Amino acid sequence: MHWIRGETLGRGGFAFVSKGTTRQDGCLSNIPPIVAVKSSKSSHSNSLLKEKKLLDRFNHCPFIIRCFGDDTTLEDGQELYNIFLEYASGGCLADVIKSCGGKGLPEPVVKNHTRSILMALSHMHALGYVHCDIKPHNVLMVKGGDEKTSGNTFGEETAKLADLGSAINMRGGDDEDDGGFRGTVLYAAPESIANQTYVPQSDVWSLGCTLLFMLTGKSPWKFDNRTTAVDVMMTIGCSDQIPEIPSTKKISKEAVDFLKKCFVKDPRSRCTADMLLDHPFVKARNASPHAGKCSSHHHHHHRYLTSRLSHGISSLVPSCFHVVDSAAVRPV
């Protein structure tokens, strides 16, 4: 595959993302002229290899970022493993909110994005996977539209789920679960923090946090400068508190009810993604005939292990804390 690496778009712990241009010829007719190239050293490519495998499995869902292949290159004396992803020119939801001055998005736009995320989750969950890290930073905005996406007019941005590096296979098999924490604390479900339990409903709680961010432009949890990381995790994982839901003076009654269904402490009583697709807040009035294309047809005991919360907490800061507003969280 002939391609040229362009500007760096972002960096993570073991990988970085670049803008890439591909050569258009007969054998690359299915590859866009511009792609996002996610790369890591071949010696540290296990996570990227896993992500490629999962993206291939979910490639038929138009609400999950597409993967067009992979290769290895030798650059500056280092062997790199690269995967070629759909280029999201609109950035991620966190970027979108920031560009709007942190005031949140209009509710009709939020409904479309929420429905798209639900469709992606429904597809993943039906195949036995939990994403484990739903947050605004992992929802990418792809411009150009797609006639297969529900409720979106051609040419508009479509929200697509990305970054499957934390995903877990509920059925075991090819997934290696080390039993540790996965995700981002401020968007994580209580059971994920309290005892590292990950079920499909854990993604639904995180979706609720992401929805709050879209509506308000603020972090789903509000903590002051005196709050330690342990305090944050105890509040989310062990207390009876839930994120503050705006009043019906600020958002619709349907949005309030949707959030309440996401923020149920016991995951066994929390709605599934499929159930929420029928909620009035997101139900498309004029959905396209392809609206349900990627959606398939239609538990754990909640223990609070406080000793696990306070042990090794420094390793979770700051990578697992994305504080969008001015509130700060101090590491311990």
Secondary structure, DSSP 8 states (H G I E B T S, - for coil): --EEEEEEEEE-SSEEEEEEEE--SGGGTTS-SEEEEEEEEGGG-HHHHHHHHHHHHTTT-TTB--EEEEEEEEETTEEEEEEEEE--TT-BHHHHHHHTTSS---HHHHHHHHHHHHHHHHHHHHTTEE----SGGGEEEETT--TTSTT--TTS-EEEE---TT-EETT-TT----SS--S-GGG--HHHHHH----HHHHHHHHHHHHHHHHHSS-SS---TT-BHHHHHHHHHHSS-------TTTS-HHHHHHHHHH--SSGGGS--HHHHTTSTTT--SS--TTTTTT-----------HHHHHTTGGGGTTTT----SS---B--
